[in-house]
Amino acid sequence: MTSQPSKQLPAGLRDRVLERLGFRELPALDLAGLRALYAAWCLAVPFDNVRKLMALRNGDGPRLPGGDAEEFFHAWLEDGAGGTCWPTSNALYELVRAVGFDAQRVAASMRDLGLVNHGSVRVRIDGEAWLVDSSWLCNVPLPLGDEVFVQNGAFAIEVEPVDGTHVVWAHTPPNAAHLPCRIFAGSIDHAECLQRYEDSRTRSPFNQRLYARINRPGELLLLVGNTRWSRTAASLDRRELSADELCESLNRDIGMSEDLVAAWARSGALEASLEPPAGPKPPEVTGVPPSRRRPVM
């Protein structure tokens, strides 16, 4: 591969990551190249809280794992681990920037609550902005323009411009409907990304039970607690798993190494994932995505 060094991500590590993602050369710095890179990410890098749960339970170090992109990618290459929104979005940002794209880290408000609780990545190509989100894993970059965007099927997601921002409506199991997330117009730096990640120690839906998601061609795979979800354009399958089946699914479906799964189980996170969710329920969503609204008469 031709070397284009990044100040943050060494070219050698960048190339190892790209090779694991299926690239023999750098993606083209156009929309087709971004589409190819993001689609490969969605099929290979999980959104999960495995290492976070281990760190919270074991008290491993002063920092949560994965906040540094180099450490994140070494863990992924070795054990197949991903992370939650702050570490995965930072890693994806560093990768697309190391390839040569004009990228920004961005903050967002999941459920559109007015508070910052989500991180993502915005890429600019030929004057247009595109969102590549490491949590929704929607397979295609989302246009952040003046028009409403709608994608149906297994990876249902919609985008609408609202008051100088964009609201993304994503529909994933086990949610019964689309949930909104407001993408703020500005950008954030690595220090804020790390601080937001550390703040999630005390307030996050990913601190008790397992959450792990990855894509297959035409299929969304998700583990929530001990429930396995599989969604395609034609069907939605839900199955409760035993402790052994859950560990097997993390290895077989999500792609994590047996060593990492065993360490996760020893931390007590497996037992916690078999328990009912604790804490208050999130606020009810009253809005609906653009495609479900009645036209104004």
C-alpha positions as CSV (number, residue, x, y, z in Angstrom):
1,M,0.0,0.0,0.0
2,T,1.1,3.6,-0.7
3,S,2.0,5.3,2.6
4,Q,0.0,8.3,3.6
5,P,1.0,8.8,7.3
6,S,-1.5,10.1,9.9
7,K,-0.4,12.1,12.9
8,Q,-2.6,9.8,15.1
9,L,-2.7,6.4,13.4
10,P,0.6,4.9,12.1
11,A,0.6,3.9,8.5
12,G,1.6,0.4,9.3
13,L,-1.3,-0.2,11.7
14,R,-3.6,1.6,9.2
15,D,-2.6,-0.9,6.5
16,R,-3.0,-3.9,8.8
17,V,-6.6,-2.7,9.6
18,L,-7.4,-2.2,6.0
19,E,-6.1,-5.6,5.0
20,R,-8.3,-7.2,7.7
21,L,-11.2,-5.2,6.2
22,G,-10.4,-6.7,2.8
23,F,-8.5,-3.9,1.1
24,R,-5.3,-4.5,-0.8
25,E,-4.9,-0.8,-1.6
26,L,-6.1,2.4,-0.1
27,P,-9.8,3.2,-0.9
28,A,-10.4,6.0,-3.3
29,L,-11.0,9.4,-1.8
30,D,-14.5,9.8,-3.2
31,L,-18.0,8.7,-2.2
32,A,-17.5,5.2,-3.7
33,G,-14.3,4.7,-1.6
34,L,-16.1,5.9,1.5
35,R,-19.0,3.6,0.8
36,A,-16.6,0.6,0.4
37,L,-14.7,1.4,3.6
38,Y,-17.8,1.9,5.8
39,A,-19.5,-1.2,4.4
40,A,-16.5,-3.2,5.2
41,W,-16.4,-1.7,8.8
42,C,-20.0,-2.6,9.4
43,L,-19.3,-6.3,8.5
44,A,-16.2,-6.6,10.6
45,V,-16.0,-4.2,13.6
46,P,-18.7,-4.8,16.2
47,F,-20.5,-2.3,18.3
48,D,-20.3,-3.9,21.8
49,N,-19.6,-3.3,25.5
50,V,-17.6,-6.4,26.2
51,R,-14.3,-4.8,27.2
52,K,-16.2,-1.9,28.9
53,L,-18.1,-4.3,31.1
54,M,-14.8,-6.1,32.0
55,A,-13.1,-2.8,32.9
56,L,-16.0,-1.6,35.0
57,R,-16.1,-4.9,36.9
58,N,-12.4,-5.5,37.2
59,G,-11.3,-1.9,37.9
60,D,-8.8,-2.1,35.0
61,G,-6.8,1.1,34.9
62,P,-7.6,4.7,35.1
63,R,-9.1,4.8,31.6
64,L,-11.8,2.8,29.9
65,P,-10.5,0.6,27.1
66,G,-10.4,1.7,23.5
67,G,-10.4,5.4,23.8
68,D,-7.0,5.5,22.1
69,A,-7.3,4.4,18.4
70,E,-4.1,2.5,18.3
71,E,-5.1,0.5,21.4
72,F,-8.6,0.0,20.0
73,F,-7.3,-1.5,16.7
74,H,-4.7,-3.7,18.4
75,A,-7.5,-5.2,20.5
76,W,-9.7,-5.6,17.5
77,L,-7.0,-7.3,15.4
78,E,-6.1,-9.7,18.3
79,D,-9.5,-10.5,19.8
80,G,-12.2,-9.1,17.6
81,A,-13.3,-6.6,20.2
82,G,-15.1,-3.4,19.3
83,G,-16.5,-0.9,21.7
84,T,-19.4,1.5,22.4
85,C,-20.0,4.8,20.5
86,W,-17.1,6.9,21.9
87,P,-14.2,4.5,21.2
88,T,-15.6,3.1,18.0
89,S,-16.4,6.5,16.5
90,N,-12.9,7.8,17.5
91,A,-11.3,4.7,15.9
92,L,-13.3,5.1,12.7
93,Y,-12.5,8.8,12.6
94,E,-8.8,8.0,12.8
95,L,-9.0,5.4,10.1
96,V,-10.9,7.4,7.6
97,R,-8.5,10.4,8.3
98,A,-5.5,8.2,7.9
99,V,-6.8,7.0,4.5
100,G,-7.0,10.7,3.5
101,F,-10.6,11.7,4.0
102,D,-11.7,15.1,5.4
103,A,-13.3,13.8,8.7
104,Q,-14.6,15.3,11.9
105,R,-15.6,13.8,15.2
106,V,-19.2,14.9,16.0
107,A,-21.4,14.8,19.1
108,A,-25.1,13.9,19.1
109,S,-28.1,13.4,21.4
110,M,-29.5,9.9,21.3
111,R,-33.3,10.0,21.8
112,D,-33.0,13.8,21.1
113,L,-32.9,14.6,24.8
114,G,-30.9,17.7,24.4
115,L,-27.8,16.3,26.1
116,V,-24.7,14.9,24.4
117,N,-24.7,11.1,24.8
118,H,-23.5,9.8,21.4
119,G,-20.4,10.2,19.2
120,S,-20.2,9.8,15.4
121,V,-18.1,10.8,12.4
122,R,-18.8,13.3,9.6
123,V,-16.9,13.1,6.3
124,R,-16.9,15.9,3.7
125,I,-16.5,15.0,0.0
126,D,-16.7,17.6,-2.7
127,G,-18.6,20.0,-0.5
128,E,-21.1,17.5,0.8
129,A,-21.3,16.0,4.3
130,W,-21.8,12.3,5.0
131,L,-22.3,10.5,8.4
132,V,-20.5,7.2,9.0
133,D,-21.8,6.0,12.3
134,S,-20.0,3.2,14.1
135,S,-23.0,2.3,16.3
136,W,-25.9,2.0,13.9
137,L,-23.8,0.1,11.4
138,C,-26.3,1.0,8.6
139,N,-23.9,-0.1,5.8
140,V,-24.1,3.2,3.8
141,P,-22.9,6.7,4.6
142,L,-25.8,8.9,5.5
143,P,-26.3,12.1,3.6
144,L,-26.3,15.2,5.8
145,G,-27.9,17.5,3.3
146,D,-31.2,19.4,2.7
147,E,-33.3,16.4,1.7
148,V,-34.9,13.6,3.7
149,F,-33.1,10.3,3.3
150,V,-35.0,7.0,3.9
151,Q,-33.5,3.5,3.9
152,N,-35.8,0.5,4.6
153,G,-35.2,-3.2,5.1
154,A,-32.9,-4.8,7.7
155,F,-31.0,-1.6,8.3
156,A,-33.9,0.8,8.6
157,I,-32.8,4.4,9.1
158,E,-33.9,7.9,8.1
159,V,-32.3,11.3,8.2
160,E,-34.0,14.7,8.1
161,P,-32.6,18.3,8.4
162,V,-34.0,20.2,11.3
163,D,-33.0,23.7,12.4
164,G,-29.4,23.6,11.3
165,T,-28.9,20.1,12.6
166,H,-29.9,16.6,11.4
167,V,-32.1,14.1,13.2
168,V,-31.3,10.5,12.4
169,W,-34.2,8.0,13.0
170,A,-32.8,4.4,13.5
171,H,-34.9,1.3,14.0
172,T,-33.1,-1.6,15.5
173,P,-34.2,-4.5,17.8
174,P,-35.4,-4.7,20.5
175,N,-36.9,-1.3,20.0
176,A,-40.5,-1.4,18.6
177,A,-40.1,1.9,16.6
178,H,-37.5,4.3,15.2
179,L,-35.5,6.2,17.8
180,P,-34.3,9.8,17.1
181,C,-30.8,11.0,17.4
182,R,-29.9,14.7,16.8
183,I,-26.5,15.2,15.1
184,F,-25.1,18.6,16.2
185,A,-23.5,20.8,13.6
186,G,-20.1,21.5,15.3
187,S,-17.2,19.1,15.8
188,I,-15.4,17.8,18.9
189,D,-11.8,16.9,19.6
190,H,-10.3,13.8,21.0
191,A,-10.1,15.2,24.6
192,E,-13.9,15.7,24.6
193,C,-14.5,12.3,23.1
194,L,-12.4,10.7,25.9
195,Q,-14.1,12.8,28.6
196,R,-17.6,11.8,27.3
197,Y,-16.5,8.2,27.4
198,E,-15.2,8.4,30.9
199,D,-18.4,10.2,32.0
200,S,-20.4,7.1,30.7
201,R,-19.0,5.1,33.7
202,T,-21.9,6.4,35.8
203,R,-24.6,6.9,33.2
204,S,-25.0,4.6,30.2
205,P,-27.3,1.9,29.0
206,F,-24.3,-0.3,28.3
207,N,-22.9,-0.7,31.9
208,Q,-24.9,-3.7,33.1
209,R,-25.7,-6.3,30.5
210,L,-24.2,-7.5,27.2
211,Y,-24.9,-5.5,24.0
212,A,-23.1,-6.6,20.9
213,R,-24.0,-5.9,17.3
214,I,-22.5,-6.7,13.9
215,N,-23.7,-7.1,10.3
216,R,-23.7,-9.9,7.8
217,P,-24.7,-9.4,4.2
218,G,-28.4,-8.5,4.3
219,E,-28.6,-9.4,8.0
220,L,-28.4,-7.5,11.3
221,L,-27.1,-9.6,14.2
222,L,-27.6,-8.4,17.8
223,L,-27.1,-9.7,21.3
224,V,-28.9,-7.9,24.1
225,G,-28.5,-9.5,27.5
226,N,-29.0,-13.2,26.7
227,T,-31.4,-12.5,23.7
228,R,-30.1,-13.1,20.2
229,W,-31.8,-11.0,17.4
230,S,-31.5,-11.6,13.7
231,R,-33.2,-9.3,11.3
232,T,-33.3,-9.4,7.5
233,A,-35.5,-7.5,5.1
234,A,-38.0,-10.4,5.2
235,S,-37.9,-11.6,8.8
236,L,-37.1,-10.9,12.5
237,D,-35.9,-13.8,14.6
238,R,-35.6,-13.7,18.4
239,R,-34.1,-16.4,20.6
240,E,-33.2,-16.7,24.3
241,L,-29.8,-18.1,24.9
242,S,-28.3,-20.1,27.7
243,A,-25.0,-19.0,29.3
244,D,-23.0,-21.4,27.0
245,E,-25.0,-20.4,23.9
246,L,-24.4,-16.8,24.7
247,C,-20.6,-17.3,24.9
248,E,-20.7,-19.3,21.7
249,S,-22.6,-16.6,19.9
250,L,-20.1,-13.9,21.0
251,N,-17.4,-16.1,19.4
252,R,-19.2,-17.4,16.3
253,D,-21.6,-14.5,15.5
254,I,-19.8,-11.4,16.7
255,G,-16.3,-12.7,16.0
256,M,-14.6,-12.4,19.4
257,S,-11.8,-14.7,20.4
258,E,-12.4,-17.5,22.9
259,D,-9.9,-16.0,25.2
260,L,-11.7,-12.7,25.3
261,V,-15.1,-14.3,25.8
262,A,-13.7,-16.4,28.6
263,A,-12.2,-13.4,30.4
264,W,-15.5,-11.5,29.9
265,A,-17.4,-14.4,31.5
266,R,-14.9,-14.6,34.5
267,S,-15.4,-10.9,35.2
268,G,-19.1,-11.6,36.1
269,A,-20.5,-9.9,33.0
270,L,-21.9,-13.2,31.7
271,E,-23.9,-13.7,34.9
272,A,-25.1,-10.1,34.8
273,S,-26.2,-10.5,31.2
274,L,-28.6,-13.4,32.2
275,E,-30.4,-11.1,34.7
276,P,-33.3,-8.7,33.9
277,P,-32.2,-5.1,33.0
278,A,-31.9,-2.8,36.1
279,G,-32.6,0.9,36.5
280,P,-35.3,3.2,35.1
281,K,-36.7,2.8,31.7
282,P,-35.7,5.3,29.1
283,P,-38.2,8.1,28.3
284,E,-40.8,7.2,25.7
285,V,-40.4,8.5,22.2
286,T,-43.4,10.3,21.0
287,G,-42.2,11.4,17.6
288,V,-42.2,9.4,14.4
289,P,-39.7,9.4,11.4
290,P,-40.5,11.4,8.3
291,S,-41.7,8.4,6.3
292,R,-44.5,7.7,8.9
293,R,-45.9,11.2,9.2
294,R,-49.2,12.2,7.7
295,P,-48.9,14.9,5.0
296,V,-50.0,18.3,6.1
297,M,-53.4,19.2,4.4
